[in-house]
C-alpha cells in the first residue's frame, strides 16, 4: 500500500496517533522493535494465569475529559483507586504521606500538635511538595518535614535516580507531595480506572483499523521503509535517532523480579514502597490492580538500575537542567535535518509523561497534522 505516515513505536503515543491519522483517511504503517504492542504499558498473562504488567504497574488516571472519552472508545473500564503503603520504621503507612501516616509514626500528642500546625499553616486538603515544606518558618513543621524527607523521600529517590531529591527537577518530588488530609488514595484525578481486559487488549482495538498495518520485531535503523518518502512520527529516543552524535541522554532503567504465591492475596494494597530497606523500591501485587480473581497471586518487585543504550530499556528521563539543554540541542538538530519527521512521546520529548499526557500529546499532534479535531488538546496536569 502507499504509505502516508510511518509511526515508529507502538506505545501510547504511537498507537493513539496512528489510530487518529488512520481515522482521517491516511494509510499508516506502525513499526515496533519489540515483539508486542503497547510499549511499557504492555500486559500479558503469565504461566500461572495472572495478568501481569510486564514493565511495572500502570495505573490509569486523568482529569482530561478528552483523553477519557477517546480511550473509552476502545475499552471498558473497571473503577480502581490506587493505594500505596510505605514501610517506614517497621510500619506500613499511607503514601503519599498524610495525616494518618503522621499518627502512625509519631506519639499521639506530638502528632496532634503537628497536624494542627500543618492545617493552620498550609490548609486542610492541601498537597505540599516536600522541598517546599522543608522551607517552612514554623520550627515544628520544618522538623516534621525533615523527618519525612529522610524517611520517605531521600532513600527512595537515591535508589530510583542515584541522585538526592534536591539534585533533580522539583517536578519529581512534587509528583508525590505531603497530603494534609486523610485521603489515602495515591491519585486524586477525576477519572481513575483500569482497562477491563488489560492495556494490550485496548491497544489491539486501537490498531484494528483497515488503514493501519503493523510490523513487529522491526528496527527503524535497518528498515526498508526509511526512504519511502512517507511522513514519520518517531516515538523512540531522539538521541538514538541522531546516532548519539552529541552524547547519550541519560535515563534510568528497571529490572523486575516476579514470583507467584499460593495465596489469594498477599499485600494489603496494590503497591508497597520500600524507601529505606532492601534493594528494590516497590512491590506490586498484580491481581489487586487488575481486579482479577484467582487462587494464586503474583508479586513483581522493581530494582532501579542504570540505563545502557542497546542493553537495557530506557524508562525514565532524568529531569535535570543540563539534560534538558542537551535534549534541546538534539531537538533543534532533528527539526533542521528531518523536517518530514515529528517527534513525540516520553523518549522523543525527553519528558516524564503519565499515560494520559502521552495520549493527549498524540491527539494534539494528530489534530495539527490533518487528523480529527478535538475540543481540547492541552496536556493534562
N, C-alpha and C positions, 0 to 999 in steps of 0.2 A: 504494500500500500504506500501511497505518497504520504510522507510524514510531515505534519505541520509543527509539532512540538516533540522534543525528546526530554523526558523527565528522568534525571539521574538520581536515583534513591527513592525507595518505596516506603518511607516513613510517613509520619503525619503530614508534613508539609508537601511532600511529593505526591502522595496519593490524593489529598484534597485538591491540589492544583490540577492534577491530571483529570480528575472527575469533572471539575468545573469547566476546563477547556474542552473536554470531550462533549459535555452537555451543550456547549456553544457551537458544536459542529466541527471542531478540529479533530484531526487524526493524531492520536497521541501514542508514542512508544514510551513505556516505563521500563527503565533498566535498573536492576538491583544486583549488587555484587554478592549479597548473601543468597542462601538457598530458600529464603522465605520473605514475605512482605511484612510490613508493619514496623520496620526499624527496631528501635529499642522497646517499643510498646508491644512487641510480639508475644503472644502466649500460646501454649500448646499443652496437651495432656501428657503427663509423664507415665512411666511404666506402671505406676501404682494407681493410675486413673484419676489423678489430681491435676486440675488445670493450673499451670504454673506460669507466672510472668518470668520469662527467661532472662530478662535483663533488669531485674529489680522491680519493685512494686510500682505500678502506675495507677494512681487514684485520680479519677476524672472529677474535676471541679471547675466551675466557671461562673462568672457574673454576666457573661455575654449571652443575651437572648439570641443573637445572630448565630454564634457558634453552636449553641444548644439546639436551635431549630434545624440548622444544617445537618448536624450529625444524627439527629433523631430520624432523619430520612433513611438511615442505614442500620439502625439498631433500636431494639427496645432497651429500656434501662431498668436496673434494679437499684432503688434508693439505697445509698450507703454513705454513712458519715464516718470518716476515718478517725480512729482514736489511737494515740501513741502514748506509751508509758516509757519513762526512762529510769534506769537503775542508778539511783543516787544514794550513796552511803548505805547500801544494802536494802533500800526500799524502792518499790516501783511507784513512781509519781507521774502525774499528767505532764505531757509535753505537747504544746508549749507550756512552760512553767506558769502556773496560775495560782489563785488563792488556795485551792485545795492542795497543791504541791507545797505551798508555804506552810500550811497547817500540819502536813505530814512530816515535815523535816525540822520545824522549829518548836521550841517549848510553847505551850498554849498562850501564855501571857505575852511572850515576845512576838509570836505570830499575829496576835490581835493588835498589838501596837504598830507593827509594820503594815498590816492590812489597812488600818485606819489612816496611816500616813500616806500610803500609796493612793488610796481613794481620794484623800483630801488634795494631794499634790498633783495627781495625774488624771483622776476621774474614773468612776466605776465603768467598766466595759471597755476601757481604752487598751490598746495594744502598743507597747512601747519597745523599740529596739534596745537591746541590752547595752550597746555602746552609749546610747543617749542616757539611759538610766544610770549608768556609772558616773555621769557628769552632774548628777543631782546635787544641789546645795544642801539638801537635807541629809544630815550625817547618818541617820539610821537607814534611810533609803539607799544611800551610797554604799553602806556596809552590806546591806541585803543584795544589792546589785553585784558587788564583788563576789559574794558567795555564789550567786547564780552563774556569774561569768566563769568562775573557777571550776564549778562542779557540773555545769550543763554545757557551756559553750566552748571553753578552751580546749579540753581534751578531745571532744568530738571534732572540732574544727581542725586541730592538728592532725588527727588520724585521717580525716577526709581530704584535706587540702595540703598537708605538710606545711601549713602556714598558720600563724596566730590570727585570731579574728580581726584584730586591728590592722593587719597587713593585707587584708582583702577589701574589695569594694564594700561599703556599708550595706549595699543591697543584699549581701549574703546573709549577714546576721539578721537583717530586717525581715527575712523570709520566715523566721521563727522567733517572733517577739515575745516578750513577757506579757501575759494577759492579766489585766486587772479585773478578773471575773472568775466565775466557776464553770464557765463553758469549757468542757473537756474535749471538744472537737478539735481536730488538727486544722481544719479549714472552716471558714465562715461564709463560703460562697453561696450564692442563691441556688445554684444547681450543684448537687453532689450525688453522683450515681456511678454505677459500673455497667458496662455493656452486658446484657443478659447472657449472651453466648460467647463473650470474650472479645478482645480487640481484633484478633486475626479474622474472626468472622465478619466483623464490621468492615475491616479493610477489604476483604474479598467482595463484599457487596458494593463498596465504593468503586472498585475496579471492574465490576461486572457491567461493562458498557461496550456496545458494538464498536465504538470509536477508539477503544483502548486495547493495545497489545502489550503484554507483559513478558519480559525476558529476565529470568533469574540467573544467578551464577555468572554474571556478565560484568566485566571490568570496563569502565569508561575509557581508561587509558589505551587499551588494546582493542577497543570496539571498532567494528567496521562502519558504525553509524557516525563516527566523529566528523566525517567530512560530507555528511549527507546534505548539508545546506539548510537543515531544519533549525528552528529556534530551539534554545535549550534552557531548561531550568536545572541548575546544578544545586543539589542539597547536601553534597558532601563537604569535606573540609576545604576551605578556599586556599589554604597554603599548599595542600596536596595538588589541587588543580594547577597551581603555578609552580609545581615541582620544587617546593620549599626554597625557592630562589633567595628569599630574604631571611631564611631560617624558619624552623618549625614553630608554629604557635603552640604554646603549652596547654595540655589538657590533663585531667585526672581520669584514670580508668578504674575498673572494678573487677574483682574476682568473686565468684559465687560458690557457695558450698551448700548443697541440697541434701536433706535427709528426711525420710518418711518414718513416722512413728505409728505404732499400733494403738492410737488413741483417737477419740473423736474430736478433741480439742486440747491443745497444749498450753497456749498463751491466753491471758485474759482479754487481750486486744489484738488487732491485726499486726501491729508492729511494736517491738520493744527496742528502744535505743540503749546503747552501752557507751556513754561518753568517756568513761574512765577505766573500764575493765575490759580485758580481752583485746584481741587484735581486730575484731570485726566491729563495725559501727552499729549495726542493727540486724535483727532477725524478724522476718515477716512470715506469718502463717497464712499460706495461700488461700485456704478454704474460707477464712474469715473475710477476706476482701472480695472473693468471688461469690460467696454465698452458696458454694457447692456443699452437698450433703454426701458424706461418705464415712465409713468406719475407720479409715486411717486419715492421717493428716501430714502434710509436707511443710517443712520449715526451710527457709532459704536465708542463709547468713551472708552479709556483704563485707568484703575485705577491700578497702581502697588500695590502689596501687598506682605507681607512675604509669603514664601512657608512653608507649614506644611505637612510633609510626610503623605500620606494617606488621606489628606483633600483637598489639592489644587494641581494644576498641576505645575510641575517644568518647567519653561520656560527658564530661563537664568542662566547658571553657573556664579558665582560671581568671576571674574578674579582677584584674589589676590595671592601673593606668598604663604601664609600659606595654602590656599585652594589647590593650585597645589601640595604642599608637601603631603597633606592628600590624594589627588587623587592618587599620585604616590605610596603611601603605599597600597591603595586598588588595583591598577593595578598589583603590584607585587604579592600580595596575590592571586588575581584571576588567574594570569598566573601560579603560582606554584600549586594551588589546582585543577584547572579546565583546563587542557591542551587541552581538546576537545572543549572548548568554545572560540569563538572570541568575542571581544567587540568592538563596533564601533557606532558612532553617537554622537549627541550633549550631551546626558546624559551619555552614556557609556564612552566617551572620555573626558567628562567634558570640552568641548570646545565650544566656541561661534561660531558655524558654520553658514555660509549662506547656502541657499538651494543647490547651485551648489557645495559647498565644501562637503556637506553631500553626495551628489550624487557621486562626484569624489572619496570620501573615500570608498564608496561601490564598485565602479568599480575597484579600486585598490585592495581592499581586495578580490574581486571575482577572479581577474586575478592571485592573489597569491595562491589561493586555488583551482585551476583547472578550473576556469571559462574562458570565452573567453578573449583573449588578446586584449588590446587597444594600440594605438600608444603612448599615454601619459597618465599617471595616477597620476600625481602630483596634489596636492590640488590647486585649483585656488586661486588667491590672491584677 
